[in-house]
């Protein structure tokens, strides 16, 4: 891909926010996931479904943080359009005997997509799990942050 093919650069290769004024309003959804490798000892603490720490419920706090992160995406990503999210859903489930899978799905009826919001929401939820559990295992690894599905707009994507 040539530099001039990037949508966030104008014809003179200067940064720009993409003009979406002529795009059609459609329902758009995106889902992103990432893994939080806790280790078997810490993961066993989640056997009852959640872990309550001095900071509170890990999974409930991470869920709220992920929602808040998705909503604040344009404050973090310079060329991201500020949008009115209509839905943000965070799911945190066991992935293996050592890890959790964090999933964030965002939805909007708009002229622009929600991929960045889904990626940010999943990442912020994972970072919150790390923050709340790091005293027990500072070696927690967050990995494989990726877009897994996108619907609406010009094209769909399914990993």
Phi, psi and omega in degrees: 000129177284154180303320183288356175273350180284133185287341182265017173236139177278185184297341178258017179062030175263147180299142177209155170273133184299136177279114181253009187299331181266359181284152178283145174280121178222164173283128184230135177229153175212144176233135176232151179226161169205162179255143173240106181275107184266335189092156187293323182295311180291321179298326179295337176291344180266007184303328180277003177110333179206168177236124178260121179247182175298337178272354179114195180290122183296308186289322177293318179295318179296323178297312179296317179298320178297318177297313179297320179297316179301318181292334183261008184308314181296340176284341184255327184252111191305320185264008182280131180290137171288125184228160177262090180303139179259341179204136168223125182232121178253129173238131176236117185226155174299137178253323178207188178283002179231357188215160175247148173254125177256129179233137177231125176244129178240150181219144177203154167251107191198184177266355182223157186277180185235024181297315182295324178294319178294316179296318180293316180300315178297317182293317180295321176298316179296318178297326178292319175300314178303310183302319184281341184246356187297335180292333179272328179208096179288356180267017177301139180242128173257126185214172172056039173292123183202153171282127180253339179200144175217133179228143178098168184077206183292324186212158176256159180217138176216115183286000000 
